[in-house]
């Protein structure tokens, strides 16, 4: 049989033959518009993979590149022994330069390595697997961590960081690419190549390394340490000894409570390790996958555990397992008490009769009801400030040598970054949002303040030519109210009153965890600044994503865009996987929250790359240097970003975002859809491989809907994108542009109206004091729902707004405040389902049915005599207030008898002294309104007698 490279690399499509002298090299960005050059090419010539923007610096090691290409040459000739020797050298780090293609020092940017001397000793080449996979309480680990090269005379921090990154040579941390787009870790690639060898190749490997692997396994059993077991699999992955070591390691990790690390080992054993070896060892895939589901369940990942059990039942429906002494069929596992989500995932809503489809928006909705409004301390956080003789908005000139430029997106464009989130059951009980950097938690129905954090309310005032503490393009991902079962999480930016330096203002970030009960800070990222793996030089780009007992955040760490993992109970850094450097002309690229799918964390850096990282262990799966332009619609010449007009010295400038505004990364059905801020192409990738499924050109040069602004959202079938003038609908699987719909013009909003949202069957877009509603199929015209004014408070806001929908609540977030609305039908449905009388009455009153609210409170107070005294008093006071307002309304409509009867009806429940006194006062108000002086005087006498204790 002839072994071809495509058969080995069917999934990864790597290591294709390359022409001599055309070896990929990613250059560090030295200025705006630097190109990605290849060895043997002039940096000034056009690169087919270069599509504009700032160059991306990936952690590529050229020496390992040569070894892989040599292994490829052996594999094409079916020289398995030669390929195995080369791949094993790469795995162990024994990458001596022994090939003719090795460059001398300074050639092609690769460091010279002395022949005959190991680049890294074997003992150090296969690091303890404990350093690669975090346990539930491991020590901190930084992926792609280069050796520190201290140079006391070097004052250029950025250049020093670049040299440190370039010095990285560990095969578990370096990445490799055949096409300049898709990169994968070198050591992992070597292990997968070995695992896909045919039986003849595996036999050669076993003959060569099985004895050494057995000795290492025996030593590991003698030592009894987890690290020793991990080293067997890391170093001799496809041997039988490694299979036994991985099986023992998984059980050890489970017994020690390191569930997530056990999941990663078991997945490698099931999905990567050779199946023939697994059969030879008698390792059951059914048991391995059952242990994966069990580990996820024990780690608290109820949803992931249930999904794993469902997948196991689908693949092995006829198998059975003996669990805790009882024989269970695999097909029944998802419904078993161990894996059934049951009460664990049921939402503890007030009633259990609430329709999960309860929404404020229906086909017959014509009017909205205002619930509450909140105005921020600073009504204009994004105010435009123009400095005299300011050149920021004028012409362009090339950047001068020696200049240090700090830039950020415009702080007064792109609407508002403010958002409101509804949290806590269904319907949501709380609304969470930020007032400057202070986290506010209010009642979702009434807007009553419940809790607040300790962040600053009054930030540094924006000044022309100076950085801002708040920028809409950054606030979109950062100012989000994130919570778990016991804490709130907030990323707080620069809170100083003075400007300081631009880098400090833009890069300062502090992640704070607040206790849900007391709102006291539990921990802060500032508690973990020290050490090489500390957070001193880390800038968080987005709010955290909760993953079991972990928090995952995109971060800028020492000049490298990374995925940072923290322990959510303490804030301790667990691991950090570095992805790339460069890729943007901003001090930091706008962030996008991490998205999870199938245990993989997806990170969009908005600086040239989209990466997939194992969310359990932090292992890099792949990183794609995405296409910034649709390759099918390329222009003949790529326009380059040019620096704006600057003076010499350190400068700060505000610049336009190159294309899309910050958008969510959408993950569903194994696909990723991204609209990166530094590219004009909306792209869809396969989540498993990183390969492109489809592109959509966002420049508007080839379509009538003009330049696309952002990704609005998606439902089960369609994606929706917005331009300034249109809403575009796209097939989610196919990428086919189905239709576009003109948005109603609104001169009051200018170029940016804000962010809409997508429901299952409707798309909502903001307008000026209105919500635009369109059916998901785009068959009807826009329906315009006016936002009614509030009876009290400041004038209604009419600027750009971000919409949020959660069941019966519609949240509208402006630059200066929050407004929340609902509908009468939704509130009546909530009242019918609720069992709490005061809550029922509140829903009914706001829905416009005060009489029904009074009836409900009267019947409840009359039905039971065992109410707690405090609750009885509260209900009676509420009833009296409603009766008073209703009685006065009846009196004004010449219905005096009905008003008097209503107050007499509630008299029986006014048993508390204060409530009784207020009842007399309500009667006085009634007689005063109807101008009955005799009845007014009689009621005064009754009140005096009551106060004297005679009545």
N, C-alpha and C positions, 0 to 999 in steps of 0.2 A: 504494500500500500504506500502510495506517495502522500506524505503529509504536507499540505499546503498551509501557508500562513492564514488565509481567510478562514479555513476550518478551525484554526486555533483561536482566532480573534473575531469570531462571528458577532459577539456582543459588543466588543469595544472598538473594532475597526481601527486598530492601532498598528504601528510598525510596518506600514506599507513601504515597499522599496523606494529609496530616495536616490536621486542623482548624486554622483560624487561631487563633493564640495558644496552641496546645497543643504547644509545642516541648519536646523532651526536655532535661532538665537533671539531671545527677547531682551532688548536693550532697556536699561533704566531710563525713565523719562528725564530729560535735561531741560526741556522748555516746552511751552505750549505748542502742540502740533508735532511733537517728535514722532517718528515713524517706527514701526516694528520691522527691523531689518533682518535679513537672513545671511548666514555666512557665505561669502563669495559674492554678495550683492553690495552695491553702493547704497549707503544709507539715504542718499538723496534720490534714489530711483524709486519708482512706484512698486509697492509690494502688493501682490494680489490679495493678501489677507488684510491689508490696511484699508480701513474705511473711515478715516478721519478721526479727529479727537486726540486726546492725550494718550501716549503709549502706555501699555500695561506691563508691569514687571512681574512675571511669574517666577516661581522658585524652581527654575530649570537648572540642572547640573549637566554640563556638556560632556563630562567624562563618562557619566552613566549612560548618556545618550549613545556614545560610541559602543559601549558594551552591549546595549540592547540591539543595536543594528548588527553587531557581530553575531549575536544569538540568532537574529533573524536569518542571517546568511546560512548558519548551520542548519536551522530548521528547514529552509527551502531545499537543502541538499539531503534532508533526512539524516543528518549527522546528529543524532540525539545526544550522544555522549559529549560532543563539543558544545551543543546548546546548553545541556545541563550544567556543565562545568562553568560556563560563562554566567548563566543565570544564578547559580549558587554563589559565585563570587560577588555578584551584585547584592544578593540577599544578605550575605555576611559582611559586606563592606570591603572586601578584598579587591578593590578596583584599581589594581596596578595598571599602568599604561603599557600595554603590550601589543597594540595594534598600530599599523602604519598611519592611520588617520589621526593619531594623537598630535595636537598642536604644540608648539613651543610656547614659552611664556609670552603673553601679549597677543598671541594669534587667536582671533575669534573671540576674545574675551574670556577664554578658559584658562585657569591657572596651570602652570607647568607642574607636573608630578614626576618625581624621580623614578625611572624604571627600576623594577626589582624591589621597591619598597611599598608596603601596603599603605593604601590611603587611609584605612582605618583598621585597627586590629580586630580579629574575629570576635574576641570577647566583648568588644564594645559595639560590634556591628549588629548584634542581635539583642537589642535592649530588652530589659525585663518587661514582659507584657503588661505588668501592672502599671508601667508608665504609659502604656498606650491605651488602656481601657480603664475608665474610672469605675470605682466601686461606689457603693452608697456613701461611703465616707473615705475617699482616697485623698492622697496628697495632690496638690495642684500640679498640673502638667501643661506645658505649653507646646503645641504642635509647631513643627517647622521652626524650632528655636535654634538660631545659629549661635556659633561660639562668639562670645563677646571679645572684641578686639579693642582694648583700651589704648587710646593714643592721647597722652596728656597734652600734646601740642595741637591736637585737632579741635578746633572750636566750632566746626560746622556739624551740628547735630544731624541734620538731614543726610549729609554725605556719609557720616559715620554709620547711620542706620542702614543706608543703602549698601555699604560695604559688608555690614554684618549679614544682611539678607543674601547677598551674592555669595558669601562664604559657605552657605549651607550645602552639605554634600551627603547627608544621611539618606539612604534609599527609601526609608519609610516616610521621609518628609519631602524629598524632591519629587517633582512631577515631570511627566514626559508626554509629548504630543507628536503625532505624525503629520498632522495637518495644520498646526498653528492655531487651532480653535479649541479642540477638546483635549483636556489634560487629565491624567490620572496618576496616582502615586506609583513610583517606580517599584518599590518592594512588593506592593500588593499586586502590581501587574506581573511581576516575575512569579509570584506564588500562583496566580491564576493560570499563567502560561504552563507551569509545571503540572498543575492539576488537570489540564486539558490534554496532556500528552496521551498518546495511545498506549495500549498495554505494553508494547515493546519499550517505549520510552520510560514508562513507570517502572518496568523491570530493571532497566539500566540504572535508574535513580536508586531503586531499592538496593541493588547490588553494591552500589558505590557508597551509599550513606546510611543504610539501615543499621549497620553495626554501631556506627557513631551515634545514631539517634537512640538506639537501645541503651547504650552506655549513658547518654545524657538523661534519658528517662529514668534509668535505674538510680542515677545520682539524685535526680529530682525527687524520687520517692523516698530516698534516704534522707535528703535535706528536709522534706516535708513542707517546703514553702510554695506558695502560689507562684511566685516569680520564677522559680526553677521549672515548674510545669509549663508556664507560658513560654519559656525560652525554647522548649522542645518544638512546639508548634511554629514559633517564629522562624527557627533556623532550618528545620527539616520538615516542612509543611506536609509533604505528600508521602511520608513514610508511615508504616503501620504503627511505629512507636509514637509518632506525633498524633495519630488518631486516638490511641489509648490515652495519651497525655491530655488531649483536649476533652475527652470524655470524663476523665478523672477531674480535670480542672473545672468543668461545668458543675459537677456535683459538689466540689469544694466551695465554689463560689455561692451556690445555692444554700449550703449549710451555714455559711458565714454571713448570709444576708446580703450578699453583693449581687442583687438580682439582675441589674442591668448589664453588668459585665458578663454574667452567665448567659444572658440572651444573646450577646454578640458572639460568644464562643460557640453556642449551639447553632446559631445561624451559619457560621463558617463551616461547621461540621456537616450541616444539611445541604448547604447550597454551593459551597466551593470545594470542599474536600472531595477527592475522587470517590464516586459511588461504588466502584468495584472494591476499593480498599475498605469502605464502610461495610459492605457485605461480608468481606473476608474476616473482618473483626467481629461480626455479629452485632453491629450497632444498628438498632432499629430507628428508622426515620420517624416512625409514628411516635416512639417514646421521646425522641429529641424534640419534635414539634409540640408534643404535650408539655414537656418541661419548659419550652419557650412560653407557652400560654400560662403555665403555672407561675413562672417567674414574673411575668408581667402582672398577674393577679396579686402576687405577694408584694410587688413593688407599688401597688396602688393604682396601676394603670388598668382600670376596669374596662374601659372601652377597647383598648388595644388587646387585652386578654380575651375579651369576647370575640373580637375580630379574628384573632389567632385560632380560637376554638372553632369558629365557623369555617375558616380555611382548612383546618385539619379535617373536619367532618366532611367537607366537600371532596377532599382528595382521597380519604380513606374511610368511606362510609361503612364498609363491611368489617372493619377491624374492631377489636375490643381490647380494653385495658383493665388491669386490676388496680384500682385506686383505693388506698386505705383498706385493703382486704376485700373490697367489693368489685365484682366484675361489671364494667360499664361499657356499653357500645359507644364507639367514637361518634357516631351520628347524633347521639343524644347529649353530647358534652355541652354544646352551646346553651341548651335549656336547663342544664344541671344547676344545682345551687351554687356550685363553685364558680361558674362562668356566666350565669344568667345575670344580666345587668339589674333586673328587678328593681327593688326599692333603692338600690345604690345610685341609680341614675334618674330616678323619678324626681321631678321637680316638686319641692315642698311648697306648692302654692297654697294660698289661704283656703280655697275650696278645691275639692277633688273633682268637681263637675265642670270646671272651666274647659271650654272647647279649645284644643290646641291651635285651631285655625282662627281664633279670635284676632281680629285686626280692626283698626280704625277705618281702613279703606275698603269699600265695597263698590260694586257697580252702580249702586244708587246713591253713593255719598255725594252730597252737594254742598254741605256746610261743615265747617270745623268749629270746635268749641275751644276757646282759650282756657288753659288750666293755670299756668303760672309763668312768670318771667323772672330772670335774674340778670342784673346789670353788673358788669365787672368794675373793679376799682379804677382801672385805667381804660377809658373808653376808646382810646386810639393807640394800641400797642404797635401798630404797623404804620404809623404816621410818616408820610413822606417829608423828608427834611432836605433842603437844597442848600449847599454851602456856596458862598460867594467864590467866584473863580474856580468852581469845581469842574474838573474835566472828565468826571466819571461818565457823563452821558454824551460826551462829544466824540470826535473822530477816533481812529485807530492808528497806532504806530507799532512797529515791531518791538518786542521786548529787548531791552538793553542788557548787555553782559554785566553780571555782578548785581543785578537787581534782585531783591527778595520781595515777592508779591504775595500778599494775603488777600484772597478774594472769597466772596460768598454770593449766593443768589440775592437778588434785590430783596430788601426787607420790607418794601411797600407795595410789592406786586403779588399776584397769584392769590388774591382773596385773603382768606383767613385759615390758619392752621387749627383753630379751635374746634373741638368736637365734644359731643356729649355721648356717654355710654349708659345704657340701662342695664342694671345688674340685679341679681337676686331672685331667682325663681320665675314663675310665669303666672300672672303678669309680673313684670319687673317691679321690685319694691323700691329700688333706689336709682337715682340718676347721679352719675359721677362725671365731673369735669374739672378743668383747671381754671382758676382765676389768677392770671400771671403764673407763678410757680406754686401757688397754693392749691392743694387738692381739696375739692369740695364734694361732700356727699349729702344729698338732699332726698327727701321723700319724692318718689317719682310722680305721685298724683297731686300732692299739694305744694311741692317745692319747699317745704319746711326744712330748714337746715338741721341736719343730724350730726355731722362731724366735719372737721376740717383738719388739714395737715399744718405743718409749720413752715412751709415755703414762703418766700417773699411775695408781698402784694404789690409793692412799689419798686420797680426795677429801674435800672439806669435808663435815663431818657435818651432816645436816639439823637445822634448828631450827624450832620453831613460829613462824609469822608471818614467816618468811624464805624467800627463793627457794632452790631446790635446784639442784645441778649436774646431777642426773639426774632426769628425769621420764619415766615409762613412755610417755606419749603422744608425747613427742619422741624417745625412744630407739628406738621402733619403726622410724622411717625413718632415723635417724642412725647407730646402732651396727650397721653391716653391713660384713662383710668383702668389699670389692670389689677385683678384681684385673684386670690385663691380662697380656700376655705377659712383661712385665719388672718390673712394680711392683704393690705393694699400696697401696690408698688408704684413709685413715681420717680421719673428721671428729671432731676432739677438741673437747669443750666446755670450760667454765670449770674450770681446774685449780688455782686459787688456794686458799689455806687460810683466808683471811678472807672474810666475806660480801661486802664491797664494796657497790655499789648493785645493786638488783634488775635493772635493765636490763642491766648488764654481765654478771651471772651468767647471765641467760637468753639474751642475744644473742651472747656470745662463742663463736666457732667458728673452728677452724683446720683446714684441709684439708692433710694431710701425705701425701706419696708416699714409700714405702719401697722400696728396691731388693730384689728377690726373693731374690737370692743372699746378700747381706750383711745385710739388714734395716736398713741405714743410711738415714736420711732423705735423699732426693734433692732435694726441694724442699718448700716450705711456702707456703701462701697468704699468710703473713706477709712473704714476700719481695716481695710485689707490693702494698704498701699505698699507695704514694705516687701522686700525680696524680689528676686528675678521674675517670679511669677505673680507678683502683686499687681495692683490696679493703678499704680501711680501714673503711668503714661498711657492710660486707656481712656478713650472717648467713646461713650455709647452713642450709637446713631439712631436707635429706636427704642421704644418701650419693650420690656421683656415679654417673651412668650413662655408660658408656664408649661413644663413638660415633666409630669410626675413630681419628683422632689427636686427638680432642676428649674433654673431659669436660663433661657437662651437669648442672647442679645447680639446683634451685629455691632461690631466695634472697630475702632481704628486704634491699633496697638503698635506703638513705636514705628509709625509710618506704614504699617501693613494692615490691610482690611482683613478682619478676622471674625470668627464666631466664638464668642466668649460664653462659657458655661459656669454658672454659680449655683451653690447650694442655696435653695430658697429659704431654708430655716435659719441660716446664719449669714448668708452672703459671701461665704468663703469661695474663692475661685477654685474650680475643679480642673478644668482644662481649657485651652484656647487653641483653636485650629486656625493657623494663618493661611490666607487664601492668595493674596497678591498685594502688590504695591502699585503706586501710580494710578493712572487711568482717569484723573480729573484735574482740572485747573483750580478747583476750589480747595480751601484749607481742609474741608471734609466734604465728601459727597452727601447729598440728601439721603436719608435712611429709608429703609422699608422693613417692617417687622418680619421676623423669621416665620416661615410657614412650615408646617409639619405634615407629612404624608407617609404612612407606612413605616414609621420609626426613623425616617430620614428628614433632616432639617435642611431646608432650602434657603439660601442666602443670596439676595440680589444686592450687589454693592452699589449700583448706579455709577460705577466707575470702571465699567468695561467687562465685568465678570458676573456669572451666576454659578453658584456652587452647590453641591450636594454633600452633606456631612452626616455620618451616622450619629443620630441624636443620643444614643446610649453611650458610645465610647469616644466620640469625637474624631473618628477616622474619616479622612477625606475620601469620598467616593469618586467624584470628578469635579472639575471646574472648567467652565466654558468661557472662553473669551468671545462673547457674543458679537454678532454682526450688528454694527451700529446703523447700517443702512441695508435696505432690502437688496440683496445681490442681483435680483432680476431687474431692478430699476436703478442701477448705478448710473450716475452721470459720467461723462468722459473724464472729468477732472474732479477730484475730491476737494471741496473747499476746506481750508483748515481754520481752526480757531486762532484768532489773533488777539494778542494782549491789548488791553485798552490803553489810552493815552496816559502815561505815567511819568512822574519825575524820577530822578535818581534816588536811591536809598530805599529803605523799607516802606512799602506802600500798602494801603488797604483799598480795594475797589469792590464795588458791587457789579455783578454781571448778570446777563440773561441766562436762564437755563437753555441749553442747546435745543431741546425738543420737548419731550413729554414732561408734564408736571409730575411730582411724586404720586405714584399709584400703588395700590396693593399688588402683591404677587399672588396670583390665583392658582390654587392647586386642587385638582379634582380628576378622578378617573385616570390617574397615572400621568396626567399632563400638567405642565407648568405654562402659564401665560404671563408674560412680563412686558411692561412698557417702560424701559429704562430711561432715566432722565438725560442720559448722554447719547441717546441714539434716536434715530427717526423710524426704526422698524419695530413694530409690535411683533414679538416672536413667541411661538409655541414650541416647547421642548418636551421630549420624552423624559419623564422623571427618573426612569431607571438608567438610561444610557447617556442622557444629555444631548441626544441627536435632535436636530430641528425637524419639526413636523410641518410648519408653515410659517410664512411671513406675511405681514401687511405693511405696506408703505404708509407711514404716518405723516409724510411731508405735505400731502395734499396736492402734489404736483401732477398726479395721474388720476384724480377723482374730483367730483363736484362738491364734496363735503368739506373742502378746505383742510388746513392743517389740524390734525387731531391733537387735543390737549391732554386728555387723561383717560384711563380705563375706569369706566363707571362701575362695572360689576358684572355678574353673571348669574343666570339661573341654570336649570338642568340642561337646557339646550343651547342657549345663546350667550354671546358676549356682547356688551354694549360699550361703545366708546363715544366720547363727546368732543366736538370741535366748538369753536365759538358760535357757529351758526347751525350745526346739525347734530343729530344723534344717529350713530351708525350701529347697525345690528350685524353680527358676524356669527357664523356657525362655529360652535365651540370645538367640535372634533375636526371639521374640515378647514376652517379658516376662510370659508367662502363669504364674501360680502353680500349679504342678503338684501338689505334695503337701508336707506337713510331717510330721516325725517327732519324737516326744517324746524328749528326751535323758534318759538315766537320771539320776535325782536323786542329788545328792551334797552333803550338808550340809557336808562338810569343805572344799569349794571356795568356798562362799558364792555371791556374785552373779557372779563372773567365774572361769571355768574355764581360760581361756587360748585360744590360737589353734590351730585345726585346719588341715588341708591337704587338697587334692583330688588324687587320682590319676585315671588314665583310667577305671578301673572301681570305685574305692572312694573313700569319704570318711572321713577320720580326724578324730576329736575327742578332746581330752585328758580324762581323768578323774583321780581320785585314785589314783595308782600304777597306772594302767591306760590303755590306748588303746582307744577305742571305734571299731569298724569297721562301716561300713554300705555295702552295695552301691550303686553309683551310681544305680540305678533305684529304690531305696527299697522293694524288694519283700520283703526279709527283715528280721528283727529285728536289733538291735544285737548285734554280736559283741564280747565283752569280753576283751581280751588283757592279762593282768597283767604289770606291769613287775617282773621278778625283782630281788631285792636283790643287791648286790655282796658278794663274800666279805670284802673288807676296806674300811676307810675309814669315814666318818661314816654315820650312819643315813640310809636313803633319804629323799629329799625327797617331799613330798606336797602341795605348793602348786600354784597355777596354773602351767601350762607351755605353751610354744609348740612345736609339732611341725614337724619338717623331714624329708623323705624324699628320698634320692638313691640310686637303685638298691638295693643291698643294705643301705644304712645307714638307720637310724632315729635321728634326733637329737631329744632332749628337752631344752629349754632352760628352766631355772628361774631364779628371782630369785637363787639362791645358787650355781648351778653348771650343768654340762652333763653329760648322760648319753647314751651311744650304745649301741644294740642292733642285733642282726641275728638271723638264724635259721640253724639247722643246714643246711637245704637250700641256702640262698643261699651259705653258706661252702663247702660241698662243691662247688657249681658253680664258684665262684671258684678253688678248688684244682684242679679238673679242667682249667680253662682256663689257669692260670698255668704259666709255664715256669721260674720262679725257685724253686729247691727250698726255700729257707728260707721264702719266702712261702707256698708250698704247705703246708709243714709247719705253719706258724702257723695257716692256715685250718682244716686238718684237726684240729689239737689242740683249738681252741676249739669246733669243731663236735661234739667228743666222740669222735673217731676217732683216738686216739693211736697205735694199732697201724699204721694206714695211713700216718701221718706218719713213723713210724720206718722202715717199708718204703720209703717214697719217698726218704728221705735215704740209706739204705743202698744202694739201687740207683743213686742218682746218684753217690755217692762211689766206687762200684765200676765204674761204666760208663766213666768218662773219667779219664785220668791227666794231662790237660793243664790241670787247674784252676789258677787262680792260688793261690799258697800261702795268702794271707790268706783267700780265700773257702773253701778246703778246711778251714782251721782253724776258721773260724766255723761251717761246716756240721757238722764233727765235734763241736765243743763243744755245739751245739744237739742233735745226736743223742744225745750222752752224757746231757745233762740230761733229755731225754725218756725215755731208757732207764732212768735211775735212778728217776724218778718211777713209771714203769710197773712196774719190778721191785719196788719197795717195795709197790706196790698188790697185785701178785701174791703177794708174800710174806705180806701180811696176810690173804690169802684162802687160805692154806695151799697155795700153789703154788710151793714152794721151787725145784723143778727148773726150772720155766719161767722163774722170775726169774733163776736162775743162767745159764741158756742165753741169755737176752736180753743180759745184760752181757757174756758171752763173745762174743756175735755182734758187738758194737760194738768189741771190743778191737782188731780189725785196723785200724780207722780212727783209733785214738788214737795217731797218729805224732808229734804235737806234744808237747813235754815237759810243758806245763801240762795239756793234755788227758789225757795218760797218768797224771799224778799224780792228777787228779780221778777217773779211772777206778778207781784203787786205793781212793780215799776212798769212792766209791760202793759198792765191794765191802765195805768196812768197815761202811758203814751197813746193807747187806743182812744181814751176819752178826750185827750187833748186834740187828737187829729180830727175827731168827729165834732169837736167843740161842744161837748156836753159838760158844762161847768158843774152841775149838780152831781152827776156821776163821778166827776173828777174829785170833788170835795169828799164825797162818801168814800172813795177809794183811798184818799189820803188818811182818813180816820181809821180805816181798816189796817193800813200800813203802820200807823202809830201804835195801835193796839197790839199788832203782831210784834213790833219791836219791844214793847213793854212786857211781852209774855202773856198778854191777856187773851190772845186768839191762837 
